[in-house]
Amino acid sequence: MRTNAVFFARPLCDIDKQSLRVHFLQLDAADRHLRFGSTLNDSAVLHYVDGIDFERDEVYAISDDAQNILGVVHIAVTGREAELGLSVLAATRAQGIGNALFERAVMRLRNRCVREVLVRCLHQNAAMMHLAKKYGMKIEQDGTDREARLALPAATSGTYMLEWLQDRQANYIGKLQNQTRFGQSMLAAFPAGRADS
Ligand SMILES: CC(C)(COP(=O)(O)OP(=O)(O)OC[C@H]1O[C@@H](n2cnc3c(N)ncnc32)[C@H](O)[C@@H]1OP(=O)(O)O)[C@@H](O)C(=O)NCCC(=O)NCCS
């Protein structure tokens, strides 16, 4: 059920690859088919993660308090075009994570002067087709596949400022989550009953 939660996507880098592996391996066969266009087995999923080039592409994730990745958007950039791949864990869908990742990716691309973004999806992918239409993407049919394209407006001082603020917020939340986990582990190691012993 959709909540009023606000999600902040943080940019990932090479050290996050293990968390990405864990995320993608949790997608079942049907989800892998929707996400990748074919039902990748585990070793193909791991190969995909190993191949992500953080110098060229960008990856944003939304995580829970324990830093498990709930949803991720991979932005593959080629010149002034980009392609998005989105995935959200089944248990955390319909809460706004997909929307938040899509909007974060579009903001990043505008600020990188990318002028068009593409999402490939299968015709039966009702949730992705809904998102594509909602954001005004132009949908082209290619057999059973759909290509949804969105022309991106130029960046403005407002988009640069908003992105800067969102990154700071995501960074702040990440630090808070780390400190909370550290505090909880210390409390577990030194339970109140042992404070005087
Ligand atoms: C597509 C996907 C990323 C959406 O993630 P999500 O976190 O559930 O997305 P959100 O909760 O932000 O929003 C989903 C929207 O689709 C709508 N939706 C969900 N299922 C739907 C369906 N079967 N038919 C029509 N609309 C649907 C929701 O009502 C919501 O609408 P809203 O934005 O107007 O409120 C997720 O379903 C997923 O990971 N699917 C498997 C991988 C995949 O298909 N990737 C896309 C191809 S790259």
The ligand as an SDF file (V2000), in Angstrom:
LIG
                    3D

 48 50  0  0  0  0  0  0  0  0999 V2000
    8.4220   -1.5740  -11.9780 C   0  0  0  0  0  0  0  0  0  0  0  0
    8.8610   -1.4790  -10.5090 C   0  0  0  0  0  0  0  0  0  0  0  0
   10.3090   -0.9660  -10.4770 C   0  0  0  0  0  0  0  0  0  0  0  0
    7.9480   -0.4810   -9.7660 C   0  0  0  0  0  0  0  0  0  0  0  0
    8.4340   -0.3450   -8.4470 O   0  0  0  0  0  0  0  0  0  0  0  0
    7.4630    0.1410   -7.2300 P   0  0  0  0  0  0  0  0  0  0  0  0
    8.3410    0.4830   -6.0690 O   0  0  0  0  0  0  0  0  0  0  0  0
    6.3920   -0.8260   -7.0030 O   0  0  0  0  0  0  0  0  0  0  0  0
    6.8790    1.4840   -7.8540 O   0  0  0  0  0  0  0  0  0  0  0  0
    5.9820    2.5800   -7.1350 P   0  0  0  0  0  0  0  0  0  0  0  0
    5.4150    2.0360   -5.8650 O   0  0  0  0  0  0  0  0  0  0  0  0
    6.7620    3.8510   -7.0200 O   0  0  0  0  0  0  0  0  0  0  0  0
    4.8510    2.8850   -8.2140 O   0  0  0  0  0  0  0  0  0  0  0  0
    4.3220    1.9200   -9.0310 C   0  0  0  0  0  0  0  0  0  0  0  0
    3.1820    2.5710   -9.7920 C   0  0  0  0  0  0  0  0  0  0  0  0
    2.7030    1.5800  -10.7110 O   0  0  0  0  0  0  0  0  0  0  0  0
    1.3640    1.2580  -10.3870 C   0  0  0  0  0  0  0  0  0  0  0  0
    1.1970   -0.1570  -10.6080 N   0  0  0  0  0  0  0  0  0  0  0  0
    1.7300   -1.1820   -9.9210 C   0  0  0  0  0  0  0  0  0  0  0  0
    1.3260   -2.3470  -10.4300 N   0  0  0  0  0  0  0  0  0  0  0  0
    0.5210   -2.0350  -11.4680 C   0  0  0  0  0  0  0  0  0  0  0  0
   -0.2210   -2.8030  -12.3940 C   0  0  0  0  0  0  0  0  0  0  0  0
   -0.2140   -4.1370  -12.3510 N   0  0  0  0  0  0  0  0  0  0  0  0
   -0.9270   -2.1510  -13.3570 N   0  0  0  0  0  0  0  0  0  0  0  0
   -0.9380   -0.7910  -13.4180 C   0  0  0  0  0  0  0  0  0  0  0  0
   -0.2590   -0.0100  -12.5500 N   0  0  0  0  0  0  0  0  0  0  0  0
    0.4430   -0.6330  -11.5910 C   0  0  0  0  0  0  0  0  0  0  0  0
    1.1920    1.6570   -8.9260 C   0  0  0  0  0  0  0  0  0  0  0  0
   -0.1540    1.8900   -8.6080 O   0  0  0  0  0  0  0  0  0  0  0  0
    2.0210    2.9300   -8.8700 C   0  0  0  0  0  0  0  0  0  0  0  0
    1.2640    3.9860   -9.4420 O   0  0  0  0  0  0  0  0  0  0  0  0
    1.4320    5.5370   -8.9850 P   0  0  0  0  0  0  0  0  0  0  0  0
    2.8560    5.9140   -9.2400 O   0  0  0  0  0  0  0  0  0  0  0  0
    0.4920    6.2930   -9.8810 O   0  0  0  0  0  0  0  0  0  0  0  0
    1.0810    5.5950   -7.5270 O   0  0  0  0  0  0  0  0  0  0  0  0
    8.7400   -2.8650   -9.7830 C   0  0  0  0  0  0  0  0  0  0  0  0
    7.4450   -3.3670   -9.9970 O   0  0  0  0  0  0  0  0  0  0  0  0
    9.7690   -3.9010  -10.2230 C   0  0  0  0  0  0  0  0  0  0  0  0
   10.8930   -3.9350   -9.7060 O   0  0  0  0  0  0  0  0  0  0  0  0
    9.3920   -4.7990  -11.1700 N   0  0  0  0  0  0  0  0  0  0  0  0
   10.2940   -5.8720  -11.6030 C   0  0  0  0  0  0  0  0  0  0  0  0
   11.4320   -5.3100  -12.4810 C   0  0  0  0  0  0  0  0  0  0  0  0
   10.8820   -4.4460  -13.5850 C   0  0  0  0  0  0  0  0  0  0  0  0
    9.8300   -4.6710  -14.1220 O   0  0  0  0  0  0  0  0  0  0  0  0
   11.6600   -3.4070  -13.9660 N   0  0  0  0  0  0  0  0  0  0  0  0
   11.2670   -2.4820  -15.0220 C   0  0  0  0  0  0  0  0  0  0  0  0
   11.9110   -2.7850  -16.3150 C   0  0  0  0  0  0  0  0  0  0  0  0
   13.4750   -1.9870  -16.4250 S   0  0  0  0  0  0  0  0  0  0  0  0
  1  2  1  0
  2  3  1  0
  2  4  1  0
  2 36  1  0
  4  5  1  0
  5  6  1  0
  6  7  2  0
  6  8  1  0
  6  9  1  0
  9 10  1  0
 10 11  2  0
 10 12  1  0
 10 13  1  0
 13 14  1  0
 14 15  1  0
 15 16  1  0
 15 30  1  0
 16 17  1  0
 17 18  1  0
 17 28  1  0
 18 19  1  0
 18 27  1  0
 19 20  2  0
 20 21  1  0
 21 22  1  0
 21 27  2  0
 22 23  1  0
 22 24  2  0
 24 25  1  0
 25 26  2  0
 26 27  1  0
 28 29  1  0
 28 30  1  0
 30 31  1  0
 31 32  1  0
 32 33  2  0
 32 34  1  0
 32 35  1  0
 36 37  1  0
 36 38  1  0
 38 39  2  0
 38 40  1  0
 40 41  1  0
 41 42  1  0
 42 43  1  0
 43 44  2  0
 43 45  1  0
 45 46  1  0
 46 47  1  0
 47 48  1  0
M  END
$$$$
